[in-house]
Amino acid sequence: MGHRRRRTTQWPAMLNYYLDHVMSNIAIIGAGITGVTTAYALARRGHHVTVFERQRYAAMETSFANGGQLSASNAEVWNSRATVLKGLRWMFTRDAPLLLNPRPSWHKYSWLGEFLSQIPRYKANTIETVRLAIAAREHLFSIARREGIEFDHQRKGILHVYSSRKEHEAAARVNALYAQGGLDRRAVSPEEIRSIEPALEGQFYGGFFTESDSTGDIHKFTRGLSAACTSYGVAFQYDTVVQSIDTISGGRIGIRSGEGVQVFDGVVICAGIGSRQFAAMVGDHVNVYPVKGYSITVCLDDKGSQQAAPWVSLLDDHAKIVTSRLGEDRFRVAGTAEINGANLDIRADRIAPLVRWTRQHFPGVSTVRIIPWAGLRPMLPSMLPRVGRGKRPGIFYNTGHGHLGWTLSAATAEGVAQEIDAAMLAVN
């Protein structure tokens, strides 16, 4: 397929009509992983796309330095009684994997109330998330091949390790749900753990290994895809703050920024934690809450560290820590969830467990040079993303992916693009 669709008399009349009357002028708010994959999916269909981004470049917020996992095997939603009980126990432990600031706020407690109401849908939502994650894989891999995007992709699987029999048995119950969603994740013994990743030190009861999962650098991928989007005619307006979204005459959408008002046939809200505010402008309730996560990028500056760091991606269930190897000289270690409002403070007591875990399990890796980071996961109470139409004509969403934005984005972008195609065809 060429970079721009052109009308040709050799195509069937219905297709010519579609191209003449349906391809539309679409705005996207947000140039993170969901916004850029959505721009790509729409541009490939021939739509004229403009992306508004408040930062100077794409992928500078939540899509900057996450754990790196493309992980259907981490698709379990958090709406379970076990997770809630752990959260209560950890609430006053400053370096706990899950931390809730009890300071009252309407947004926080309304979100928590909706989160608890989703517990009866824990199994169904987990199965649905697994299916979506599996579908997203091939979309993302095909995009990378088509556009020649290099992003330190490693297809070596993801190994989950468990310290106790109780944790392993709980994982086996989750595995039954994963199997219903179509995921092949197999149990492995302590001996197999050592065989799969010889660099890992520690005593483990057992594990589960998902060969089909992989890792990569979300920032490199998103930046590479944004460059590809420009070749399809996508316009990026960086350093641009969207001030309002208004319906104007003829059912079109006005986007107001410091550059004035620009008019579009539709808008897709992919604004991460800002999606709640934009949804309110158009009469929708999209209760995204910022759940902070932390990472460290361990710089592997010497040969000894490079040899001592793992290549297989890991998830330590007890510590709630994930890892990915990003090329020869970088090792990403990420984890924790902090329900503490919209702040990006990098707390030493939240970074320390990541460094400590790295030293414990990979003692040959030097931690003399690490780069700490914090990002705000846009999380909906159901932990399923909001994908599709809003109440008003021309309003669409692709947001609220939580800790799986990198994993799910390629599939949800296709989903919202199909919704827009259908909506524009109905109008015309």
HUTA-V148922 format. One record per residue. N is the residue number from 0. RES is the residue in one letter. OMEGA is omega in whole degrees, 0 to 359 (NA if undefined). D_FIRST is the distance of its C-alpha to the first C-alpha in whole Angstrom. Layout:
BEGIN
((N,RES,OMEGA,D_FIRST) (N,RES,OMEGA,D_FIRST))
END
This chain:
BEGIN
((0,M,178,0) (1,G,184,4) (2,H,177,7) (3,R,177,8) (4,R,179,8) (5,R,176,11) (6,R,177,13) (7,T,182,14) (8,T,181,17) (9,Q,178,16) (10,W,179,14) (11,P,184,17) (12,A,182,19) (13,M,180,19) (14,L,177,15) (15,N,178,16) (16,Y,181,19) (17,Y,182,17) (18,L,182,15) (19,D,192,18) (20,H,188,20) (21,V,182,19) (22,M,194,16) (23,S,179,19) (24,N,189,20) (25,I,174,21) (26,A,174,23) (27,I,176,23) (28,I,178,26) (29,G,179,26) (30,A,168,24) (31,G,184,25) (32,I,181,23) (33,T,180,23) (34,G,183,22) (35,V,176,19) (36,T,177,17) (37,T,178,18) (38,A,181,16) (39,Y,181,13) (40,A,180,13) (41,L,180,14) (42,A,178,12) (43,R,177,8) (44,R,177,10) (45,G,179,11) (46,H,171,14) (47,H,190,16) (48,V,172,18) (49,T,181,21) (50,V,176,22) (51,F,182,26) (52,E,184,28) (53,R,178,31) (54,Q,182,31) (55,R,181,30) (56,Y,174,27) (57,A,170,25) (58,A,181,26) (59,M,180,30) (60,E,184,32) (61,T,180,31) (62,S,185,28) (63,F,188,30) (64,A,180,32) (65,N,184,32) (66,G,174,33) (67,G,185,30) (68,Q,167,30) (69,L,203,27) (70,S,168,29) (71,A,182,29) (72,S,175,33) (73,N,186,34) (74,A,178,33) (75,E,176,37) (76,V,186,37) (77,W,185,41) (78,N,178,42) (79,S,179,45) (80,R,180,49) (81,A,179,49) (82,T,180,46) (83,V,180,49) (84,L,177,52) (85,K,180,50) (86,G,178,49) (87,L,179,53) (88,R,185,55) (89,W,194,52) (90,M,183,53) (91,F,176,56) (92,T,191,54) (93,R,181,53) (94,D,180,51) (95,A,179,50) (96,P,178,46) (97,L,183,46) (98,L,177,48) (99,L,173,49) (100,N,185,51) (101,P,180,53) (102,R,188,54) (103,P,168,53) (104,S,182,50) (105,W,181,49) (106,H,182,45) (107,K,186,46) (108,Y,173,48) (109,S,177,47) (110,W,179,44) (111,L,177,46) (112,G,178,47) (113,E,178,44) (114,F,180,43) (115,L,181,46) (116,S,180,46) (117,Q,181,42) (118,I,178,44) (119,P,180,45) (120,R,182,41) (121,Y,183,41) (122,K,182,40) (123,A,182,37) (124,N,176,36) (125,T,180,35) (126,I,179,34) (127,E,179,31) (128,T,177,30) (129,V,181,30) (130,R,180,28) (131,L,180,26) (132,A,179,26) (133,I,179,25) (134,A,183,22) (135,A,185,21) (136,R,186,21) (137,E,175,18) (138,H,183,16) (139,L,180,17) (140,F,181,17) (141,S,176,13) (142,I,182,13) (143,A,179,15) (144,R,184,14) (145,R,186,10) (146,E,178,12) (147,G,183,15) (148,I,175,17) (149,E,183,21) (150,F,179,23) (151,D,183,26) (152,H,177,25) (153,Q,179,27) (154,R,183,27) (155,K,179,31) (156,G,176,31) (157,I,181,34) (158,L,174,37) (159,H,181,40) (160,V,185,43) (161,Y,185,46) (162,S,186,50) (163,S,177,52) (164,R,180,52) (165,K,179,52) (166,E,182,48) (167,H,179,47) (168,E,176,48) (169,A,178,47) (170,A,178,43) (171,A,177,44) (172,R,176,44) (173,V,181,41) (174,N,178,39) (175,A,176,40) (176,L,178,38) (177,Y,180,35) (178,A,177,36) (179,Q,178,36) (180,G,176,32) (181,G,183,31) (182,L,175,31) (183,D,177,33) (184,R,188,36) (185,R,176,39) (186,A,178,42) (187,V,181,43) (188,S,175,47) (189,P,178,48) (190,E,178,48) (191,E,176,45) (192,I,180,44) (193,R,179,45) (194,S,181,44) (195,I,179,40) (196,E,183,41) (197,P,183,44) (198,A,185,44) (199,L,177,45) (200,E,179,48) (201,G,179,50) (202,Q,182,52) (203,F,178,49) (204,Y,182,50) (205,G,181,47) (206,G,173,43) (207,F,183,40) (208,F,179,37) (209,T,184,33) (210,E,186,32) (211,S,178,28) (212,D,183,28) (213,S,181,27) (214,T,177,28) (215,G,181,26) (216,D,183,27) (217,I,181,25) (218,H,178,26) (219,K,181,24) (220,F,184,21) (221,T,177,21) (222,R,178,22) (223,G,180,19) (224,L,177,16) (225,S,176,18) (226,A,177,17) (227,A,180,14) (228,C,181,14) (229,T,178,16) (230,S,174,13) (231,Y,177,11) (232,G,179,14) (233,V,177,16) (234,A,177,20) (235,F,175,22) (236,Q,181,26) (237,Y,183,28) (238,D,185,32) (239,T,179,31) (240,V,176,34) (241,V,184,33) (242,Q,180,36) (243,S,174,36) (244,I,185,33) (245,D,171,35) (246,T,181,34) (247,I,185,35) (248,S,181,35) (249,G,178,33) (250,G,179,32) (251,R,188,30) (252,I,176,30) (253,G,177,31) (254,I,180,31) (255,R,175,34) (256,S,177,34) (257,G,178,36) (258,E,183,34) (259,G,181,35) (260,V,174,33) (261,Q,189,30) (262,V,183,29) (263,F,174,26) (264,D,180,25) (265,G,178,25) (266,V,176,25) (267,V,181,24) (268,I,179,27) (269,C,196,26) (270,A,178,29) (271,G,183,31) (272,I,176,35) (273,G,184,34) (274,S,180,33) (275,R,180,36) (276,Q,180,37) (277,F,178,34) (278,A,179,34) (279,A,179,38) (280,M,184,37) (281,V,172,36) (282,G,179,38) (283,D,175,36) (284,H,178,38) (285,V,193,36) (286,N,176,38) (287,V,176,36) (288,Y,179,39) (289,P,176,38) (290,V,188,39) (291,K,171,40) (292,G,181,39) (293,Y,171,40) (294,S,166,38) (295,I,171,40) (296,T,181,38) (297,V,181,40) (298,C,183,40) (299,L,190,41) (300,D,182,42) (301,D,183,44) (302,K,180,44) (303,G,179,46) (304,S,179,44) (305,Q,179,41) (306,Q,183,42) (307,A,181,44) (308,A,183,41) (309,P,172,39) (310,W,177,35) (311,V,179,35) (312,S,186,35) (313,L,166,38) (314,L,176,39) (315,D,188,43) (316,D,182,43) (317,H,182,47) (318,A,185,46) (319,K,181,43) (320,I,176,41) (321,V,179,38) (322,T,170,36) (323,S,177,34) (324,R,183,33) (325,L,181,31) (326,G,184,31) (327,E,195,35) (328,D,177,36) (329,R,178,36) (330,F,183,37) (331,R,177,36) (332,V,188,39) (333,A,177,38) (334,G,181,40) (335,T,174,42) (336,A,184,42) (337,E,179,44) (338,I,193,44) (339,N,177,46) (340,G,186,44) (341,A,174,42) (342,N,183,43) (343,L,177,41) (344,D,176,45) (345,I,186,45) (346,R,180,48) (347,A,182,49) (348,D,175,51) (349,R,176,47) (350,I,185,46) (351,A,179,49) (352,P,179,48) (353,L,178,45) (354,V,181,47) (355,R,179,49) (356,W,179,47) (357,T,180,45) (358,R,182,49) (359,Q,188,50) (360,H,178,47) (361,F,187,46) (362,P,178,50) (363,G,180,48) (364,V,177,46) (365,S,176,47) (366,T,181,47) (367,V,180,48) (368,R,177,45) (369,I,178,43) (370,I,179,41) (371,P,181,41) (372,W,172,39) (373,A,178,39) (374,G,183,36) (375,L,179,36) (376,R,177,34) (377,P,191,34) (378,M,173,35) (379,L,183,36) (380,P,180,39) (381,S,186,37) (382,M,169,35) (383,L,180,32) (384,P,174,30) (385,R,184,29) (386,V,177,26) (387,G,190,26) (388,R,169,28) (389,G,180,31) (390,K,183,34) (391,R,174,33) (392,P,177,30) (393,G,179,27) (394,I,181,28) (395,F,181,26) (396,Y,166,27) (397,N,191,25) (398,T,175,28) (399,G,184,31) (400,H,178,30) (401,G,183,33) (402,H,184,33) (403,L,180,30) (404,G,178,27) (405,W,183,25) (406,T,189,25) (407,L,195,24) (408,S,185,22) (409,A,179,18) (410,A,182,20) (411,T,175,21) (412,A,177,19) (413,E,181,17) (414,G,181,20) (415,V,177,21) (416,A,177,17) (417,Q,177,18) (418,E,180,21) (419,I,176,20) (420,D,181,18) (421,A,180,21) (422,A,181,24) (423,M,177,22) (424,L,179,22) (425,A,181,25) (426,V,184,26) (427,N,NA,25))
END
